[in-house]
Amino acid sequence: MASRGNLAYDLSVYEPKKAPNPAEEKRSDIKVKKNPVPVVRRESAFKFTVRAFFILAVMCAVLYGKVESNALFNEISDLEDQLASLQSENITLAAEYEARTSLKNVEDYAENVLGLKKLDKAQIEYVEIPGDTVIEKVEIENKNIFIRIRSWFNEIKEHLGA
């Protein structure tokens, strides 16, 4: 086992107590303040006024910011309410527009106001083209100079394959 030094023990407990000395008793009547009261330094009135004004200015700035943000939030709320009412009005108008321009209403207007009637099968005519379905280019005899130049460029373009 390792030995410990005297660091772990308070050996002053085992020392004999001294008899009180009458001279020391007289000294004990005189009270010595061990912890004196700290002296409070007073700052000048100018510094106090400047600090108070600064604190007041900061408080006013914070208060003004709160008032302005509250006003902006109120304005945003009013605009959102206005937007909601305009959106509902838009939906109403869109539904009314759809109702007016429905196929049934258009057909009724065409029949009653314009006097049109639905197409009957007897009114349909089919056209048959005899022979091949080929389109032929018809030459026009009265061509001015600009049309001839344009057609010449078109022929060159077709010949080149562009």
Secondary structure, 3 states (H helix, E strand, C coil): CCCCCHHHCCHHHHCCCCCCCHHHHHHHHCCCCCCCCCCCCCCCHHHHHHHHHHHHHHHHHHHHHHHHHHHHHHHHHHHHHHHHHHHHHHHHHHHHHHHHCCHHHHHHHHHHCCCCCCCCHHHCCCCCCCCCCCCCCCCCCCCCHHHHHHHHHHHHHHHHCC
